[in-house]
Amino acid sequence: MSKVKIKPLADRVLVESAAAEEKTASGIIIPDTAKEKPQRGRIVAVGTGKKDEPLTVKEGDEVLYGKYAGTEITYEGKEYLIMRESDIFAIL
């Protein structure tokens, strides 16, 4: 697991998005302009949680989140999303 020097605050988490699909199930190659944003990723860093609500996710968890959830950031050449834990739908 990569160590990132970003520490999210409160109930926020840092997510590394999974790669977008390159091909369809039938083998058709999808061009960059038609690719959908991934809705799955791996948690890289977590905040401390709120005072009365500890976080239920931890580093390394694979998660599903909303298509437009979070804020995109670039750190040391890698793309990440920072979002609230409430934006996460499920742990895989």
Buried (B, 14 or more C-beta within 10 A) or exposed (E): EEEBEEEBEEBBBBBBBEEEEEEEEEEEEEEEEEEEEBBBBBBBBBBEBEEEEEBEBEBEBEBBBEEEBBEEEEEEEEEBBBBBBEBBEEEE
